[in-house]
Amino acid sequence: MARAKQPTPVRRELSSEYVSKADRKSPSEEQEAAAVSGASGSVKPPSSSSLAVPMKKEAGVVTLLIDVAGIYISFLTWAYLQEKLTTTNYGASPVSKGERFKFPVFLLTIQSLFAALGGKLFTVLSTPKGQPVPAMIPSRAILPPLLLVAFTNALAAPFGYAALGHIDYITYILAKSCKLLPVMFLHITLFRKRYPLYKYLVVAAVTAGVAVFTLHSGSKKHKATSHSGQTSWGLLLLGINLLFDGLTNSTQDYIFQTLQPYTGPQMMMANNLLSSIITGAYLVLSPWLVKTGLGEWFGMAQATGQEGELAGALAFLARHPEAWRDVLGFALCGCIGQVFIFHTLSTFSSVLLVTVTVTRKMFTMILSVVAFGHRLSRMQWLGVGLVFGGIGVEAGIARREKLAKEEAKRKAKAAVGKAQ
């Protein structure tokens, strides 16, 4: 009698924001695990789908240093240019206060175009010789989730840049470090997932840290010149940005889990190209959208002018050509940073990315304090400690979990080898 195929059990996912596609099993790995289990009859390897991939042997210390240095240099420069673009009064003089760059969708479109080209080049160079270059969209089934990723990514950035008009950049950095909050919120409400107690404690610590930092914002130097002071409105906009970020990350996880094989370079190329199409369409239609009721409600005319964002951005850059250097540098650094992120994930396990990600955010905050003259009170430093302390604890526990599962997997395979 033929043996009936058992349905795939529901699996509990790791909730760490540092879990990547490198920590998921591919279909071939699933088949290998099933074969090992069937051959042994008694010894079964762990069935979790979030087993970490061990570091590849051919990746040496030089490759590691290049990847880490590339992530640090590109994203620290990217963050510096982001704050500079949103706080600099271009054309300022003794008789004029100048004007600021207020065209986030234009900036996002430039960066997406750079990253799409970088993703295409990365895909070609990472394809082994003799094998065809994988298609950006290999099947129709993958197109709807890719469009959702591009759409949520395109919506997230304008809310983030709008928030910077009402809060300072360090508050922005701290809140953006809390990606675990929207991811957990979406998974709890939409997917009915459960999390261990320490996850909720981490969320509580991070939330308390952001609250303490915001309530004790005492930077007199920048309060009048950097932002409007409408902190509550800025945090609301930033919260919407984080929700879109969480939906983007959750959808990307879904693609990597269920639509295998699909690689990081393919995702980078597809996501950025589709985002460019969406934001480019908005830029073309913005002169018409400004005159609609929706445009009036959002205050688009006050933000970008009656001519729309594309014409407004080009006119701004014509008046202040020195801003082109910051815009193009921002886009190039974002593209290079994405390449190094995806190369790190494809070459090493995401355990490495835990330390790199946390320390990069800390260095970004320090760079902002030093480069732009922010002054933090003792209570604000306490808030910073709560945020990065919570993130560090969460990252450390996630690291131990992954290493323990790697060790269990190796022991299981060794036991099966001896049994055979």
C-alpha positions in Angstrom: 0.0 0.0 0.0 1.3 3.4 -1.0 2.4 5.6 1.8 0.4 8.8 2.0 2.3 12.1 2.0 2.1 13.9 5.3 1.2 17.5 5.3 3.9 20.0 6.1 3.6 21.0 9.8 3.3 24.6 10.8 6.7 25.9 11.7 7.6 28.6 14.3 9.7 31.3 12.8 12.6 33.2 14.4 11.5 36.7 15.1 14.9 38.4 15.1 15.2 41.2 12.6 18.6 39.8 11.8 17.3 36.6 10.4 17.8 36.5 6.6 17.3 34.3 3.7 20.8 32.8 4.5 19.2 31.3 7.6 16.4 29.5 5.7 16.5 26.0 4.2 16.3 25.7 0.5 14.2 23.0 -1.0 17.3 20.9 -1.7 18.2 21.2 2.0 14.7 20.1 3.0 15.0 17.0 0.8 18.4 16.3 2.3 17.1 16.5 5.8 14.2 14.2 4.9 16.5 11.7 3.4 18.8 11.7 6.4 15.8 11.3 8.7 14.4 8.4 6.6 17.7 6.6 6.4 18.4 6.7 10.2 14.9 5.7 11.2 15.5 7.1 14.7 18.0 10.0 14.6 16.4 13.1 13.1 18.0 16.5 12.5 16.3 19.6 13.8 13.3 20.4 11.7 13.3 24.2 12.2 13.3 26.2 9.0 15.5 28.9 10.6 18.7 26.9 10.9 21.7 29.1 10.3 24.0 28.4 7.4 27.6 27.9 8.7 30.3 30.2 7.4 31.7 29.1 4.1 35.2 27.7 4.2 36.4 29.5 1.0 35.5 32.9 2.5 38.7 34.1 4.2 39.5 36.9 6.6 40.3 39.3 3.7 36.8 38.8 2.3 35.3 39.3 5.8 37.2 42.6 6.4 36.2 43.9 2.9 32.5 43.2 3.5 32.5 44.7 7.0 34.5 47.8 5.9 32.2 48.2 2.9 29.1 48.1 5.0 30.5 50.6 7.6 31.9 53.0 5.1 29.0 53.0 2.7 26.2 53.2 5.2 27.9 55.7 7.6 28.5 58.0 4.6 24.9 57.4 3.4 23.6 58.4 6.9 25.8 61.5 7.0 24.6 62.6 3.5 21.0 61.9 4.5 21.2 64.2 7.5 23.1 66.8 5.5 20.4 66.8 2.8 17.6 67.2 5.3 19.2 69.9 7.5 21.4 72.0 5.3 20.2 75.4 4.1 21.6 75.4 0.6 22.5 78.9 -0.7 22.5 80.4 2.8 24.2 83.8 3.0 24.2 86.9 5.3 21.2 88.2 3.4 19.4 84.9 2.8 18.7 81.9 5.0 18.8 79.6 2.0 16.4 76.7 1.4 16.4 73.0 2.2 16.0 69.9 -0.1 12.4 68.7 0.4 12.0 66.2 -2.4 12.1 62.7 -0.9 10.5 60.8 -3.7 12.9 62.3 -6.2 15.8 61.2 -3.9 14.4 57.7 -3.5 14.0 57.4 -7.3 17.6 58.3 -7.9 18.8 55.8 -5.3 16.5 53.0 -6.6 17.8 53.5 -10.2 21.4 53.3 -8.9 20.6 50.2 -6.8 18.7 48.5 -9.7 21.8 48.8 -11.9 24.0 47.7 -9.1 21.7 44.7 -8.5 21.9 43.7 -12.2 25.7 44.0 -12.2 25.9 42.0 -8.9 23.6 39.3 -10.4 25.8 38.9 -13.5 29.1 38.8 -11.5 27.8 36.4 -8.9 26.5 33.9 -11.5 29.0 31.0 -11.9 30.6 30.6 -15.3 28.7 28.5 -17.7 25.4 29.0 -16.0 22.6 31.4 -17.3 22.1 34.6 -15.4 18.9 34.2 -13.4 15.9 36.2 -14.4 14.8 39.1 -12.3 11.2 37.8 -12.3 11.5 34.0 -12.9 7.7 33.3 -12.7 4.4 35.1 -12.5 3.7 33.8 -9.0 6.5 35.9 -7.6 5.4 39.2 -9.3 2.5 40.1 -6.8 4.7 39.9 -3.6 7.5 41.7 -5.4 5.1 44.5 -6.3 4.0 44.6 -2.7 7.6 44.9 -1.5 8.3 47.7 -4.0 5.0 49.5 -3.1 5.6 49.4 0.6 9.2 50.4 0.2 8.2 53.3 -2.0 5.6 54.5 0.6 7.9 54.1 3.6 10.6 56.5 2.5 8.5 59.7 2.1 7.0 59.2 5.6 10.5 58.8 7.0 11.7 62.0 5.4 8.6 63.9 6.4 9.2 62.8 10.0 12.7 64.4 9.9 10.9 67.7 9.5 9.5 67.4 13.0 12.1 65.3 15.0 15.9 65.4 15.1 18.1 62.8 13.4 19.2 61.0 16.5 15.6 60.3 17.5 15.1 59.1 13.9 18.1 56.7 14.2 16.9 55.3 17.5 13.4 54.7 16.2 14.7 53.1 13.0 16.7 50.8 15.2 13.4 49.3 16.5 12.4 47.3 13.4 11.6 44.4 15.7 8.5 46.3 16.9 6.5 46.6 13.7 7.6 43.1 12.6 6.3 41.6 15.8 3.2 43.7 15.7 2.4 42.5 12.1 3.2 38.8 13.0 1.1 38.9 16.1 -2.0 40.6 14.5 -1.9 39.1 11.0 -0.2 35.7 11.4 -1.1 34.9 15.1 2.4 34.0 16.0 3.8 33.7 19.5 7.1 34.9 20.8 9.2 34.0 23.9 9.1 36.3 26.9 12.5 37.9 26.3 11.2 39.3 23.0 8.5 41.3 24.8 11.0 42.5 27.3 13.3 43.7 24.5 10.4 45.6 22.9 9.6 47.1 26.3 13.2 48.3 26.8 13.5 49.7 23.3 10.2 51.5 23.5 11.1 52.9 26.9 14.4 54.1 25.6 12.9 56.0 22.7 10.3 57.5 25.0 12.9 58.6 27.5 15.1 60.1 24.8 12.1 61.9 23.2 10.7 63.3 26.4 14.0 64.7 27.5 14.9 66.2 24.1 16.9 69.2 25.2 19.0 70.1 22.2 18.5 73.8 22.3 20.9 74.4 19.4 18.8 72.5 16.9 15.3 72.8 18.2 14.6 76.0 16.3 16.6 75.4 13.2 16.5 71.6 12.4 12.9 70.7 12.9 9.4 72.1 13.6 9.3 70.9 17.2 6.0 69.0 16.5 7.5 65.8 18.0 4.2 63.9 18.3 3.4 64.4 14.6 6.9 63.4 13.7 6.8 60.2 15.7 3.4 59.4 14.1 4.9 59.7 10.6 7.9 57.7 11.7 5.6 55.0 13.1 3.9 54.7 9.7 7.3 54.5 8.1 8.2 51.6 10.5 5.0 49.8 9.8 5.7 49.9 6.0 9.3 48.7 6.7 7.9 45.8 8.7 5.5 44.8 6.0 8.4 45.1 3.5 10.6 42.8 5.6 7.8 40.3 6.2 6.9 40.0 2.5 10.6 39.6 1.6 10.8 36.7 4.1 7.7 35.2 2.5 9.4 35.4 -0.9 12.6 33.7 0.2 10.7 31.0 2.1 8.1 30.0 -0.4 9.3 31.0 -3.8 12.7 29.3 -3.9 15.1 29.5 -5.5 15.4 33.3 -5.4 18.6 35.1 -4.5 19.5 38.3 -2.8 20.9 39.9 -6.0 17.7 39.1 -7.8 15.7 40.7 -5.0 17.9 43.8 -5.0 17.5 44.2 -8.8 13.7 43.5 -8.9 12.8 45.5 -5.8 14.7 48.6 -6.8 13.6 48.5 -10.5 9.9 48.2 -9.5 10.3 50.9 -6.9 11.8 53.2 -9.5 8.8 52.6 -11.8 6.3 53.3 -9.0 8.1 56.5 -7.7 8.9 57.6 -11.3 5.2 57.4 -12.2 4.4 59.5 -9.1 7.0 62.1 -10.2 5.5 62.3 -13.7 1.9 62.6 -12.3 2.8 65.0 -9.4 1.9 68.2 -11.4 -1.6 66.9 -11.7 -1.8 65.4 -8.2 -0.9 68.8 -6.7 -4.1 70.3 -8.0 -6.4 67.5 -6.7 -8.1 67.3 -3.4 -5.7 64.7 -2.2 -2.8 66.9 -3.0 -4.3 69.8 -1.1 -5.0 67.6 1.9 -1.3 66.5 2.0 0.0 70.0 1.4 1.9 68.9 -1.7 1.9 72.5 -3.2 3.6 73.9 0.0 6.2 71.1 0.0 7.2 70.8 -3.6 5.5 73.7 -5.4 2.7 73.9 -7.9 4.8 72.5 -10.7 5.1 69.1 -8.9 8.0 67.3 -7.2 10.1 66.4 -10.3 10.1 69.9 -11.7 10.6 71.4 -8.2 13.6 69.1 -7.5 15.3 69.9 -10.8 14.7 73.6 -10.3 16.2 73.3 -6.8 19.3 71.5 -8.1 19.6 74.1 -10.9 19.7 76.9 -8.3 22.0 74.9 -6.0 24.2 72.6 -8.2 26.4 71.8 -5.2 23.4 69.7 -3.9 23.9 67.3 -6.8 27.0 66.0 -5.1 25.1 65.1 -2.0 22.2 63.5 -3.9 24.4 61.4 -6.2 26.7 60.5 -3.3 23.7 59.4 -1.2 22.3 57.2 -4.0 25.7 55.6 -4.7 26.4 54.9 -1.1 23.0 53.3 -0.7 23.6 51.1 -3.8 27.1 50.0 -2.6 25.8 49.3 0.9 23.1 47.0 -0.4 25.7 45.1 -2.5 27.9 44.5 0.6 24.9 43.5 2.7 23.7 40.9 0.1 27.3 39.7 -0.5 27.8 39.2 3.3 24.5 37.2 3.6 25.5 35.0 0.6 29.1 34.4 1.8 28.6 34.2 5.6 25.8 33.3 7.9 23.6 36.2 9.2 25.2 35.6 12.7 28.0 37.9 11.5 25.5 40.6 10.4 24.2 40.8 14.0 27.3 42.5 15.3 27.8 44.6 12.1 24.2 45.9 12.1 24.1 46.9 15.8 27.5 48.5 15.9 26.8 50.4 12.6 23.7 52.0 14.1 25.7 53.0 17.2 28.4 54.5 15.0 25.8 56.3 12.9 24.4 58.0 16.0 27.9 58.9 17.3 28.7 60.3 13.8 25.6 62.5 13.9 26.5 63.8 17.3 30.0 64.7 16.3 29.4 65.9 12.7 26.3 68.0 13.4 26.9 69.2 16.9 24.0 67.6 18.8 24.0 67.8 22.5 22.5 64.9 24.6 21.4 65.2 28.2 22.1 62.4 30.7 18.5 61.1 30.4 18.9 61.0 26.6 22.1 58.9 27.0 20.0 56.6 29.3 17.5 56.3 26.5 20.2 55.5 24.0 21.5 52.8 26.4 18.1 51.2 26.8 17.6 51.1 23.0 21.0 49.6 22.1 21.1 47.5 25.3 17.7 45.9 24.3 18.9 45.4 20.7 22.2 43.9 21.9 20.5 41.4 24.2 18.1 40.4 21.5 21.0 40.0 19.0 23.1 38.0 21.5 20.2 35.6 22.3 19.5 35.1 18.6 23.2 34.4 18.0 23.3 31.7 20.7 20.1 30.1 19.3 21.5 29.9 15.8 24.9 28.6 17.0 23.1 26.0 19.1 21.0 24.8 16.2 24.1 24.7 13.9 25.8 22.4 16.5 22.7 20.2 16.8 22.6 19.9 13.1 26.2 18.8 12.9 25.8 16.3 15.7 22.7 14.8 14.1 24.5 14.4 10.7 27.5 12.9 12.5 25.2 10.4 14.3 23.6 9.4 11.1 27.0 8.9 9.4 28.0 6.6 12.2 24.8 4.7 12.0 25.2 4.0 8.3 
